[in-house]
């Protein structure tokens, strides 16, 4: 059974604070929305983003194979001011305000990571897949509270979104979920991912999925 902590909850940022963070970290600092002065760091980040993308595709294929889901939205690089990005940033800033727990020593490196809003924690994907920090991740600190807007709700949905090499794990209310999904439905293509990579690609090319969009 999950253990809830009595520690203080998060402080949810204002819209201006979210805009400032996006301007500093996504527009001014990160490719492709701004110039990156440190080429080596930019190359490391790009490599981490590609690795995270491959991990996400493997997780997607596993989800299809086990019947957890049959499709996914692939939006590529989203507008930094889009609702999915703003909502994700707001959840991250709120979680960080409550004290972020680094569950492994790799989180300060540029590599694929997972950011959990409750309990506020960050861990590299490799360590997470090895089972590191599982006990810490079971100690929730605020129940029935949307990680994006802070509103109370007994009906929260598990949502994973992405910023660069980081997957952000959230519990969101119906309103925040609808806003997120609505934007993606308008700006992304919904693709069915075959459980078997040797099956024909859903794009209709006639090629096997692994030789086409499954690369």
TORPA-4810 file (N, C-alpha, C, O; in nm, 3 decimals):
<nodes>
NODE_1_0.085_-0.120_0.000_0.000_0.000_0.000_0.088_0.125_0.000_0.190_0.130_0.069_X
NODE_2_0.049_0.224_-0.078_0.130_0.345_-0.087_0.129_0.422_0.044_0.027_0.430_0.112_X
NODE_3_0.241_0.478_0.077_0.258_0.553_0.201_0.256_0.701_0.171_0.335_0.748_0.089_X
NODE_4_0.167_0.777_0.236_0.158_0.921_0.215_0.237_0.994_0.322_0.233_0.956_0.439_X
NODE_5_0.307_1.097_0.285_0.389_1.174_0.377_0.312_1.297_0.424_0.222_1.345_0.355_X
NODE_6_0.349_1.346_0.543_0.287_1.468_0.595_0.370_1.591_0.561_0.343_1.700_0.611_X
NODE_7_0.470_1.576_0.477_0.555_1.689_0.437_0.473_1.792_0.363_0.371_1.759_0.302_X
NODE_8_0.515_1.920_0.368_0.442_2.025_0.296_0.430_1.994_0.148_0.519_1.935_0.087_X
NODE_9_0.317_2.035_0.090_0.294_2.012_-0.051_0.365_2.115_-0.136_0.439_2.198_-0.085_X
NODE_10_0.341_2.110_-0.266_0.412_2.198_-0.360_0.352_2.338_-0.365_0.237_2.359_-0.327_X
NODE_11_0.433_2.433_-0.412_0.383_2.566_-0.445_0.373_2.575_-0.596_0.474_2.563_-0.667_X
NODE_12_0.253_2.594_-0.646_0.234_2.595_-0.790_0.272_2.731_-0.848_0.229_2.835_-0.797_X
NODE_13_0.353_2.731_-0.954_0.405_2.856_-1.010_0.297_2.937_-1.081_0.196_2.882_-1.125_X
NODE_14_0.320_3.066_-1.092_0.231_3.152_-1.169_0.259_3.134_-1.319_0.360_3.075_-1.357_X
NODE_15_0.170_3.185_-1.402_0.190_3.178_-1.547_0.318_3.252_-1.587_0.391_3.207_-1.675_X
NODE_16_0.345_3.365_-1.521_0.466_3.440_-1.553_0.592_3.361_-1.518_0.691_3.366_-1.592_X
NODE_17_0.589_3.287_-1.408_0.705_3.206_-1.369_0.728_3.092_-1.468_0.842_3.058_-1.499_X
NODE_18_0.619_3.033_-1.517_0.631_2.928_-1.617_0.691_2.984_-1.746_0.779_2.923_-1.806_X
NODE_19_0.641_3.101_-1.788_0.692_3.166_-1.909_0.839_3.198_-1.896_0.916_3.177_-1.990_X
NODE_20_0.880_3.248_-1.780_1.021_3.283_-1.757_1.109_3.158_-1.765_1.217_3.162_-1.825_X
NODE_21_1.064_3.047_-1.705_1.142_2.924_-1.707_1.156_2.872_-1.850_1.264_2.831_-1.891_X
NODE_22_1.048_2.874_-1.925_1.050_2.827_-2.063_1.145_2.913_-2.147_1.222_2.861_-2.227_X
NODE_23_1.138_3.045_-2.126_1.224_3.135_-2.201_1.372_3.110_-2.173_1.455_3.116_-2.263_X
NODE_24_1.403_3.081_-2.048_1.542_3.061_-2.008_1.595_2.923_-2.046_1.709_2.910_-2.089_X
NODE_25_1.512_2.819_-2.029_1.562_2.683_-2.044_1.528_2.616_-2.177_1.602_2.529_-2.223_X
NODE_26_1.418_2.655_-2.240_1.378_2.590_-2.364_1.402_2.675_-2.487_1.438_2.623_-2.593_X
NODE_27_1.383_2.805_-2.476_1.398_2.893_-2.591_1.542_2.941_-2.606_1.601_2.930_-2.714_X
NODE_28_1.599_2.993_-2.497_1.731_3.054_-2.506_1.846_2.952_-2.500_1.953_2.976_-2.556_X
NODE_29_1.822_2.840_-2.433_1.933_2.749_-2.407_1.936_2.623_-2.492_2.044_2.571_-2.520_X
NODE_30_1.819_2.574_-2.533_1.814_2.443_-2.595_1.784_2.450_-2.744_1.700_2.530_-2.788_X
NODE_31_1.851_2.368_-2.820_1.820_2.352_-2.961_1.686_2.281_-2.973_1.650_2.203_-2.885_X
NODE_32_1.608_2.305_-3.083_1.641_2.391_-3.195_1.587_2.533_-3.181_1.591_2.609_-3.278_X
NODE_33_1.536_2.571_-3.062_1.468_2.700_-3.047_1.564_2.814_-3.019_1.524_2.931_-3.022_X
NODE_34_1.688_2.785_-2.993_1.784_2.892_-2.968_1.924_2.846_-2.999_1.945_2.726_-3.021_X
NODE_35_2.018_2.933_-3.000_2.155_2.896_-3.029_2.220_2.839_-2.903_2.201_2.890_-2.793_X
NODE_36_2.296_2.733_-2.921_2.362_2.667_-2.809_2.512_2.693_-2.819_2.577_2.647_-2.912_X
NODE_37_2.567_2.768_-2.721_2.707_2.806_-2.729_2.800_2.687_-2.709_2.905_2.678_-2.773_X
NODE_38_2.761_2.595_-2.620_2.846_2.480_-2.589_2.810_2.366_-2.682_2.713_2.294_-2.658_X
NODE_39_2.888_2.349_-2.789_2.858_2.247_-2.889_2.864_2.107_-2.831_2.779_2.024_-2.862_X
NODE_40_2.963_2.080_-2.747_2.977_1.947_-2.687_2.854_1.914_-2.603_2.802_1.802_-2.610_X
NODE_41_2.809_2.010_-2.524_2.690_1.988_-2.441_2.567_1.966_-2.528_2.483_1.883_-2.497_X
NODE_42_2.558_2.042_-2.637_2.444_2.027_-2.727_2.445_1.888_-2.790_2.339_1.826_-2.805_X
NODE_43_2.562_1.839_-2.828_2.573_1.706_-2.887_2.533_1.598_-2.785_2.466_1.500_-2.821_X
NODE_44_2.573_1.616_-2.660_2.537_1.522_-2.556_2.386_1.520_-2.534_2.325_1.414_-2.517_X
NODE_45_2.328_1.639_-2.536_2.184_1.648_-2.516_2.109_1.583_-2.631_2.012_1.510_-2.609_X
NODE_46_2.153_1.608_-2.754_2.088_1.547_-2.869_2.096_1.395_-2.864_2.000_1.326_-2.897_X
NODE_47_2.212_1.344_-2.822_2.228_1.200_-2.810_2.135_1.144_-2.703_2.077_1.036_-2.720_X
NODE_48_2.121_1.216_-2.592_2.033_1.172_-2.485_1.887_1.173_-2.530_1.810_1.084_-2.494_X
NODE_49_1.850_1.274_-2.610_1.713_1.282_-2.661_1.685_1.163_-2.754_1.578_1.103_-2.746_X
NODE_50_1.781_1.130_-2.840_1.764_1.016_-2.930_1.752_0.885_-2.852_1.669_0.800_-2.885_X
NODE_51_1.834_0.871_-2.749_1.829_0.750_-2.666_1.696_0.741_-2.593_1.635_0.634_-2.585_X
NODE_52_1.650_0.854_-2.541_1.520_0.855_-2.473_1.409_0.818_-2.569_1.315_0.748_-2.532_X
NODE_53_1.419_0.865_-2.694_1.318_0.832_-2.794_1.312_0.684_-2.823_1.204_0.627_-2.837_X
NODE_54_1.429_0.619_-2.831_1.433_0.475_-2.855_1.377_0.399_-2.736_1.306_0.300_-2.754_X
NODE_55_1.407_0.445_-2.615_1.352_0.382_-2.496_1.200_0.393_-2.497_1.130_0.298_-2.464_X
NODE_56_1.149_0.511_-2.535_1.004_0.532_-2.539_0.939_0.438_-2.641_0.831_0.384_-2.616_X
NODE_57_1.005_0.419_-2.757_0.949_0.330_-2.858_0.947_0.186_-2.809_0.851_0.112_-2.834_X
NODE_58_1.052_0.144_-2.737_1.053_0.008_-2.682_0.942_-0.009_-2.579_0.876_-0.113_-2.575_X
NODE_59_0.923_0.093_-2.496_0.816_0.086_-2.397_0.680_0.081_-2.466_0.589_0.011_-2.421_X
NODE_60_0.667_0.155_-2.576_0.541_0.154_-2.651_0.512_0.018_-2.710_0.399_-0.030_-2.704_X
NODE_61_0.615_-0.046_-2.769_0.594_-0.178_-2.827_0.558_-0.279_-2.719_0.474_-0.367_-2.740_X
NODE_62_0.621_-0.266_-2.601_0.589_-0.357_-2.490_0.446_-0.336_-2.444_0.376_-0.432_-2.412_X
NODE_63_0.401_-0.209_-2.441_0.264_-0.180_-2.401_0.163_-0.239_-2.497_0.059_-0.290_-2.454_X
NODE_64_0.193_-0.233_-2.626_0.104_-0.293_-2.726_0.100_-0.444_-2.709_-0.007_-0.505_-2.712_X
NODE_65_0.217_-0.504_-2.692_0.225_-0.649_-2.682_0.148_-0.703_-2.561_0.093_-0.813_-2.567_X
NODE_66_0.145_-0.626_-2.452_0.075_-0.671_-2.331_-0.069_-0.621_-2.324_-0.140_-0.649_-2.227_X
NODE_67_-0.112_-0.548_-2.428_-0.251_-0.502_-2.432_-0.280_-0.379_-2.350_-0.397_-0.346_-2.328_X
NODE_68_-0.175_-0.310_-2.303_-0.199_-0.191_-2.221_-0.250_-0.074_-2.305_-0.330_0.007_-2.257_X
NODE_69_-0.205_-0.066_-2.431_-0.255_0.037_-2.521_-0.223_-0.003_-2.664_-0.142_-0.092_-2.688_X
NODE_70_-0.288_0.063_-2.759_-0.270_0.025_-2.899_-0.219_0.140_-2.985_-0.186_0.118_-3.101_X
NODE_71_-0.212_0.259_-2.932_-0.169_0.372_-3.014_-0.100_0.476_-2.927_-0.111_0.475_-2.805_X
NODE_72_-0.028_0.566_-2.995_0.042_0.673_-2.926_0.043_0.796_-3.014_0.034_0.787_-3.136_X
NODE_73_0.055_0.913_-2.950_0.069_1.038_-3.024_0.216_1.071_-3.039_0.291_1.070_-2.942_X
NODE_74_0.257_1.099_-3.161_0.395_1.137_-3.188_0.394_1.282_-3.237_0.358_1.310_-3.352_X
NODE_75_0.434_1.372_-3.150_0.422_1.514_-3.181_0.554_1.578_-3.222_0.556_1.692_-3.269_X
NODE_76_0.664_1.506_-3.204_0.792_1.567_-3.238_0.824_1.682_-3.144_0.791_1.678_-3.026_X
NODE_77_0.888_1.785_-3.198_0.927_1.902_-3.119_0.808_1.996_-3.107_0.765_2.053_-3.207_X
NODE_78_0.755_2.013_-2.987_0.638_2.097_-2.966_0.678_2.242_-2.945_0.790_2.272_-2.902_X
NODE_79_0.586_2.332_-2.977_0.603_2.473_-2.948_0.625_2.489_-2.797_0.544_2.437_-2.719_X
NODE_80_0.731_2.559_-2.753_0.756_2.574_-2.610_0.640_2.638_-2.534_0.627_2.620_-2.413_X
NODE_81_0.555_2.713_-2.605_0.443_2.778_-2.537_0.313_2.697_-2.550_0.207_2.746_-2.512_X
NODE_82_0.320_2.575_-2.603_0.200_2.493_-2.620_0.151_2.444_-2.483_0.230_2.432_-2.390_X
NODE_83_0.021_2.416_-2.471_-0.033_2.367_-2.343_0.037_2.243_-2.288_0.061_2.237_-2.167_X
NODE_84_0.072_2.143_-2.372_0.143_2.027_-2.314_0.276_2.064_-2.251_0.311_2.012_-2.145_X
NODE_85_0.352_2.155_-2.315_0.481_2.194_-2.259_0.462_2.280_-2.135_0.527_2.256_-2.033_X
NODE_86_0.374_2.378_-2.141_0.351_2.464_-2.025_0.300_2.383_-1.906_0.342_2.405_-1.793_X
NODE_87_0.210_2.289_-1.932_0.158_2.206_-1.823_0.265_2.120_-1.760_0.271_2.103_-1.638_X
NODE_88_0.352_2.064_-1.846_0.461_1.981_-1.796_0.558_2.063_-1.712_0.600_2.020_-1.605_X
NODE_89_0.594_2.181_-1.761_0.686_2.268_-1.687_0.625_2.310_-1.554_0.694_2.313_-1.452_X
NODE_90_0.497_2.342_-1.554_0.430_2.383_-1.430_0.435_2.270_-1.327_0.460_2.294_-1.209_X
NODE_91_0.411_2.147_-1.371_0.415_2.033_-1.280_0.556_2.012_-1.225_0.573_1.982_-1.107_X
NODE_92_0.657_2.028_-1.311_0.795_2.010_-1.267_0.836_2.117_-1.165_0.900_2.086_-1.065_X
NODE_93_0.799_2.242_-1.191_0.835_2.350_-1.099_0.765_2.333_-0.965_0.823_2.359_-0.860_X
NODE_94_0.640_2.289_-0.969_0.566_2.267_-0.845_0.632_2.156_-0.764_0.650_2.169_-0.643_X
NODE_95_0.667_2.046_-0.831_0.731_1.935_-0.761_0.866_1.978_-0.703_0.900_1.942_-0.591_X
NODE_96_0.942_2.054_-0.781_1.074_2.099_-0.736_1.063_2.188_-0.613_1.152_2.187_-0.527_X
NODE_97_0.954_2.265_-0.603_0.936_2.354_-0.488_0.918_2.277_-0.358_0.942_2.330_-0.249_X
NODE_98_0.876_2.151_-0.369_0.854_2.069_-0.249_0.978_1.991_-0.209_0.976_1.919_-0.109_X
NODE_99_1.086_2.006_-0.286_1.211_1.938_-0.253_1.231_1.815_-0.339_1.164_1.713_-0.320_X
NODE_100_1.322_1.825_-0.435_1.342_1.717_-0.531_1.445_1.617_-0.479_1.554_1.656_-0.435_X
NODE_101_1.412_1.491_-0.485_1.499_1.384_-0.437_1.568_1.318_-0.556_1.502_1.263_-0.644_X
NODE_102_1.701_1.324_-0.559_1.779_1.259_-0.665_1.807_1.116_-0.622_1.879_1.091_-0.525_X
NODE_103_1.748_1.020_-0.696_1.752_0.881_-0.655_1.875_0.805_-0.705_1.897_0.690_-0.667_X
NODE_104_1.954_0.869_-0.790_2.080_0.807_-0.833_2.180_0.917_-0.864_2.144_1.034_-0.871_X
NODE_105_2.305_0.880_-0.881_2.411_0.979_-0.899_2.423_1.027_-1.043_2.505_1.114_-1.072_X
NODE_106_2.342_0.972_-1.135_2.354_1.006_-1.277_2.266_1.122_-1.319_2.271_1.165_-1.434_X
NODE_107_2.186_1.173_-1.228_2.084_1.272_-1.267_2.143_1.408_-1.301_2.076_1.491_-1.363_X
NODE_108_2.267_1.432_-1.262_2.331_1.559_-1.297_2.406_1.549_-1.430_2.464_1.647_-1.476_X
NODE_109_2.404_1.430_-1.491_2.464_1.411_-1.621_2.358_1.430_-1.729_2.239_1.428_-1.700_X
NODE_110_2.403_1.450_-1.853_2.309_1.466_-1.964_2.279_1.328_-2.020_2.352_1.278_-2.105_X
NODE_111_2.171_1.267_-1.971_2.131_1.135_-2.016_1.982_1.119_-1.991_1.923_1.198_-1.917_X
NODE_112_1.917_1.018_-2.052_1.772_1.001_-2.032_1.738_0.986_-1.884_1.797_0.903_-1.814_X
NODE_113_1.642_1.066_-1.839_1.601_1.061_-1.700_1.450_1.055_-1.689_1.378_1.083_-1.785_X
NODE_114_1.402_1.018_-1.571_1.259_1.018_-1.540_1.237_1.111_-1.421_1.305_1.100_-1.319_X
NODE_115_1.142_1.202_-1.436_1.110_1.301_-1.333_0.971_1.268_-1.281_0.873_1.274_-1.355_X
NODE_116_0.961_1.233_-1.153_0.833_1.201_-1.091_0.786_1.321_-1.009_0.858_1.371_-0.923_X
NODE_117_0.663_1.366_-1.037_0.612_1.484_-0.966_0.572_1.453_-0.823_0.587_1.538_-0.735_X
NODE_118_0.522_1.333_-0.797_0.484_1.295_-0.661_0.513_1.146_-0.643_0.450_1.062_-0.709_X
NODE_119_0.606_1.112_-0.555_0.692_1.203_-0.478_0.792_1.271_-0.570_0.840_1.210_-0.665_X
NODE_120_0.826_1.398_-0.543_0.917_1.472_-0.632_1.055_1.408_-0.636_1.133_1.420_-0.542_X
NODE_121_1.083_1.340_-0.746_1.205_1.261_-0.757_1.253_1.260_-0.900_1.175_1.275_-0.994_X
NODE_122_1.384_1.240_-0.917_1.441_1.226_-1.050_1.542_1.113_-1.045_1.616_1.097_-0.948_X
NODE_123_1.545_1.032_-1.154_1.631_0.916_-1.161_1.663_0.889_-1.307_1.579_0.914_-1.393_X
NODE_124_1.781_0.839_-1.337_1.811_0.807_-1.476_1.732_0.683_-1.516_1.700_0.599_-1.432_X
NODE_125_1.702_0.671_-1.644_1.617_0.562_-1.692_1.682_0.426_-1.665_1.614_0.331_-1.627_X
NODE_126_1.814_0.418_-1.683_1.882_0.291_-1.663_1.867_0.241_-1.520_1.838_0.124_-1.498_X
NODE_127_1.887_0.330_-1.422_1.873_0.291_-1.281_1.728_0.257_-1.248_1.701_0.164_-1.172_X
NODE_128_1.635_0.334_-1.306_1.493_0.306_-1.282_1.457_0.166_-1.332_1.385_0.092_-1.264_X
NODE_129_1.506_0.129_-1.450_1.476_-0.003_-1.506_1.540_-0.114_-1.424_1.496_-0.229_-1.430_X
NODE_130_1.644_-0.081_-1.349_1.709_-0.180_-1.262_1.644_-0.189_-1.125_1.686_-0.268_-1.041_X
NODE_131_1.540_-0.108_-1.102_1.466_-0.115_-0.977_1.516_-0.024_-0.868_1.470_-0.033_-0.754_X
NODE_132_1.610_0.065_-0.900_1.662_0.158_-0.799_1.552_0.257_-0.759_1.479_0.306_-0.844_X
NODE_133_1.542_0.285_-0.629_1.451_0.389_-0.581_1.305_0.353_-0.575_1.222_0.442_-0.553_X
NODE_134_1.268_0.227_-0.594_1.127_0.190_-0.598_1.055_0.220_-0.465_0.940_0.264_-0.465_X
NODE_135_1.123_0.196_-0.354_1.061_0.223_-0.224_1.034_0.372_-0.206_0.930_0.411_-0.154_X
NODE_136_1.129_0.455_-0.250_1.111_0.601_-0.240_0.996_0.648_-0.327_0.921_0.738_-0.288_X
NODE_137_0.980_0.588_-0.445_0.875_0.632_-0.538_0.736_0.591_-0.492_0.636_0.638_-0.547_X
NODE_138_0.726_0.505_-0.392_0.596_0.464_-0.339_0.547_0.554_-0.227_0.434_0.539_-0.180_X
NODE_139_0.630_0.649_-0.183_0.593_0.737_-0.072_0.533_0.867_-0.125_0.602_0.969_-0.131_X
NODE_140_0.407_0.863_-0.162_0.340_0.981_-0.217_0.324_1.088_-0.110_0.303_1.057_0.008_X
NODE_141_0.334_1.214_-0.150_0.331_1.325_-0.055_0.203_1.407_-0.061_0.171_1.477_0.035_X
NODE_142_0.131_1.402_-0.171_0.002_1.471_-0.175_-0.096_1.389_-0.258_-0.075_1.365_-0.377_X
NODE_143_-0.203_1.347_-0.194_-0.304_1.265_-0.260_-0.416_1.351_-0.316_-0.444_1.459_-0.264_X
NODE_144_-0.479_1.302_-0.423_-0.598_1.366_-0.481_-0.573_1.511_-0.520_-0.662_1.596_-0.509_X
NODE_145_-0.452_1.540_-0.565_-0.417_1.674_-0.610_-0.353_1.666_-0.748_-0.258_1.591_-0.768_X
NODE_146_-0.404_1.744_-0.842_-0.349_1.744_-0.977_-0.207_1.802_-0.975_-0.185_1.909_-0.917_X
NODE_147_-0.113_1.733_-1.038_0.026_1.779_-1.038_0.046_1.902_-1.125_0.149_1.968_-1.115_X
NODE_148_-0.051_1.934_-1.211_-0.035_2.050_-1.300_-0.102_2.176_-1.247_-0.041_2.283_-1.246_X
NODE_149_-0.226_2.164_-1.202_-0.299_2.285_-1.160_-0.317_2.297_-1.010_-0.349_2.405_-0.960_X
NODE_150_-0.296_2.187_-0.937_-0.310_2.191_-0.792_-0.451_2.174_-0.742_-0.474_2.175_-0.621_X
NODE_151_-0.548_2.158_-0.832_-0.686_2.139_-0.790_-0.707_1.999_-0.732_-0.642_1.903_-0.773_X
NODE_152_-0.797_1.990_-0.636_-0.829_1.861_-0.576_-0.919_1.781_-0.668_-1.011_1.835_-0.729_X
NODE_153_-0.892_1.652_-0.677_-0.973_1.564_-0.761_-0.953_1.421_-0.716_-0.841_1.379_-0.686_X
NODE_154_-1.062_1.346_-0.711_-1.052_1.204_-0.678_-1.034_1.120_-0.803_-1.014_0.999_-0.795_X
NODE_155_-1.040_1.185_-0.921_-1.024_1.115_-1.049_-0.903_1.172_-1.121_-0.915_1.264_-1.202_X
NODE_156_-0.786_1.118_-1.092_-0.662_1.162_-1.156_-0.615_1.056_-1.255_-0.633_0.936_-1.234_X
NODE_157_-0.554_1.102_-1.364_-0.505_1.013_-1.469_-0.354_1.018_-1.477_-0.294_1.125_-1.469_X
NODE_158_-0.294_0.902_-1.492_-0.149_0.890_-1.508_-0.110_0.943_-1.645_-0.162_0.896_-1.747_X
NODE_159_-0.019_1.039_-1.650_0.025_1.101_-1.775_0.177_1.111_-1.777_0.238_1.156_-1.680_X
NODE_160_0.237_1.069_-1.888_0.381_1.082_-1.906_0.405_1.171_-2.027_0.360_1.139_-2.137_X
NODE_161_0.475_1.280_-2.008_0.510_1.369_-2.118_0.661_1.388_-2.120_0.730_1.347_-2.027_X
NODE_162_0.711_1.449_-2.225_0.855_1.455_-2.247_0.904_1.597_-2.268_0.843_1.676_-2.339_X
NODE_163_1.017_1.628_-2.204_1.091_1.751_-2.229_1.236_1.712_-2.253_1.305_1.669_-2.161_X
NODE_164_1.282_1.726_-2.378_1.418_1.687_-2.410_1.443_1.542_-2.373_1.366_1.455_-2.414_X
NODE_165_1.549_1.513_-2.297_1.578_1.375_-2.261_1.504_1.326_-2.136_1.531_1.217_-2.086_X
NODE_166_1.410_1.406_-2.087_1.342_1.374_-1.961_1.196_1.335_-1.983_1.121_1.406_-2.051_X
NODE_167_1.156_1.222_-1.925_1.017_1.182_-1.922_0.959_1.228_-1.788_1.014_1.196_-1.682_X
NODE_168_0.848_1.301_-1.793_0.789_1.358_-1.673_0.661_1.283_-1.639_0.566_1.283_-1.718_X
NODE_169_0.659_1.219_-1.523_0.547_1.135_-1.480_0.456_1.217_-1.389_0.500_1.269_-1.287_X
NODE_170_0.329_1.227_-1.428_0.235_1.313_-1.356_0.102_1.242_-1.331_0.068_1.145_-1.399_X
NODE_171_0.028_1.294_-1.234_-0.112_1.257_-1.211_-0.193_1.383_-1.234_-0.175_1.482_-1.163_X
NODE_172_-0.282_1.382_-1.333_-0.351_1.506_-1.371_-0.502_1.490_-1.365_-0.556_1.380_-1.378_X
NODE_173_-0.569_1.603_-1.346_-0.715_1.604_-1.342_-0.773_1.599_-1.483_-0.699_1.612_-1.581_X
NODE_174_-0.903_1.582_-1.494_-0.968_1.571_-1.624_-0.951_1.694_-1.710_-0.932_1.683_-1.831_X
NODE_175_-0.956_1.812_-1.649_-0.942_1.937_-1.724_-0.803_1.949_-1.786_-0.790_1.985_-1.903_X
NODE_176_-0.698_1.921_-1.708_-0.561_1.930_-1.759_-0.535_1.823_-1.864_-0.464_1.847_-1.962_X
NODE_177_-0.591_1.705_-1.843_-0.573_1.598_-1.942_-0.641_1.634_-2.074_-0.583_1.613_-2.181_X
NODE_178_-0.762_1.689_-2.066_-0.834_1.727_-2.188_-0.758_1.833_-2.266_-0.751_1.828_-2.389_X
NODE_179_-0.700_1.931_-2.194_-0.623_2.037_-2.260_-0.501_1.978_-2.330_-0.468_2.018_-2.442_X
NODE_180_-0.434_1.885_-2.263_-0.315_1.820_-2.319_-0.351_1.740_-2.444_-0.287_1.754_-2.548_X
NODE_181_-0.453_1.656_-2.433_-0.492_1.568_-2.543_-0.546_1.648_-2.661_-0.519_1.615_-2.776_X
NODE_182_-0.622_1.753_-2.632_-0.682_1.833_-2.739_-0.575_1.895_-2.828_-0.588_1.896_-2.950_X
NODE_183_-0.470_1.947_-2.766_-0.362_2.007_-2.845_-0.293_1.902_-2.931_-0.267_1.926_-3.049_X
NODE_184_-0.263_1.786_-2.872_-0.194_1.683_-2.947_-0.280_1.629_-3.062_-0.228_1.598_-3.169_X
NODE_185_-0.410_1.619_-3.040_-0.498_1.572_-3.146_-0.498_1.667_-3.265_-0.518_1.626_-3.379_X
NODE_186_-0.476_1.794_-3.237_-0.474_1.895_-3.344_-0.337_1.909_-3.409_-0.327_1.957_-3.522_X
NODE_187_-0.230_1.867_-3.339_-0.095_1.894_-3.388_-0.008_1.769_-3.406_0.108_1.781_-3.443_X
NODE_188_-0.063_1.653_-3.380_0.017_1.531_-3.393_-0.062_1.425_-3.467_-0.184_1.429_-3.475_X
NODE_189_0.012_1.329_-3.521_-0.049_1.219_-3.593_-0.060_1.099_-3.501_0.038_1.059_-3.438_X
NODE_190_-0.179_1.042_-3.493_-0.201_0.926_-3.408_-0.159_0.801_-3.485_-0.214_0.773_-3.591_X
NODE_191_-0.062_0.728_-3.432_-0.007_0.615_-3.505_-0.024_0.486_-3.426_0.000_0.482_-3.305_X
NODE_192_-0.065_0.382_-3.494_-0.073_0.250_-3.432_0.064_0.185_-3.442_0.124_0.182_-3.549_X
NODE_193_0.113_0.131_-3.331_0.244_0.069_-3.326_0.226_-0.082_-3.323_0.171_-0.134_-3.226_X
NODE_194_0.271_-0.155_-3.424_0.255_-0.301_-3.425_0.329_-0.366_-3.308_0.439_-0.324_-3.271_X
NODE_195_0.268_-0.470_-3.251_0.333_-0.543_-3.143_0.454_-0.619_-3.195_0.553_-0.634_-3.124_X
NODE_196_0.447_-0.666_-3.320_0.556_-0.738_-3.384_0.624_-0.647_-3.486_0.559_-0.600_-3.580_X
NODE_197_0.752_-0.622_-3.469_0.823_-0.530_-3.558_0.835_-0.584_-3.699_0.871_-0.510_-3.791_X
NODE_198_0.806_-0.712_-3.719_0.811_-0.769_-3.853_0.680_-0.753_-3.929_0.671_-0.789_-4.046_X
NODE_199_0.578_-0.699_-3.862_0.450_-0.675_-3.929_0.463_-0.557_-4.025_0.553_-0.475_-4.011_X
NODE_200_0.370_-0.548_-4.124_0.373_-0.433_-4.216_0.357_-0.301_-4.141_0.282_-0.294_-4.043_X
NODE_201_0.427_-0.198_-4.186_0.417_-0.067_-4.123_0.278_-0.009_-4.144_0.225_-0.019_-4.255_X
NODE_202_0.216_0.050_-4.042_0.081_0.109_-4.055_0.073_0.224_-4.155_-0.037_0.263_-4.193_X
NODE_203_0.189_0.278_-4.197_0.186_0.392_-4.290_0.143_0.350_-4.430_0.111_0.434_-4.514_X
NODE_204_0.143_0.218_-4.457_0.100_0.170_-4.587_0.212_0.161_-4.689_0.184_0.145_-4.808_X
NODE_205_0.337_0.170_-4.647_0.449_0.166_-4.740_0.473_0.027_-4.798_0.537_0.012_-4.902_X
NODE_206_0.422_-0.076_-4.729_0.448_-0.213_-4.771_0.572_-0.271_-4.707_0.595_-0.392_-4.716_X
NODE_207_0.651_-0.189_-4.642_0.771_-0.236_-4.575_0.736_-0.289_-4.436_0.631_-0.258_-4.381_X
NODE_208_0.828_-0.371_-4.381_0.811_-0.412_-4.243_0.826_-0.289_-4.153_0.899_-0.196_-4.185_X
NODE_209_0.754_-0.291_-4.040_0.759_-0.177_-3.949_0.902_-0.146_-3.907_0.939_-0.029_-3.898_X
NODE_210_0.984_-0.251_-3.880_1.121_-0.227_-3.833_1.209_-0.163_-3.939_1.312_-0.104_-3.907_X
NODE_211_1.169_-0.173_-4.066_1.244_-0.113_-4.176_1.189_0.022_-4.217_1.241_0.086_-4.308_X
NODE_212_1.083_0.064_-4.151_1.017_0.190_-4.191_1.009_0.284_-4.071_1.112_0.337_-4.028_X
NODE_213_0.888_0.307_-4.016_0.873_0.400_-3.905_0.917_0.342_-3.770_0.917_0.413_-3.670_X
NODE_214_0.955_0.214_-3.767_1.002_0.154_-3.644_1.151_0.163_-3.621_1.204_0.104_-3.527_X
NODE_215_1.220_0.238_-3.709_1.364_0.253_-3.693_1.398_0.336_-3.571_1.515_0.359_-3.542_X
</nodes>
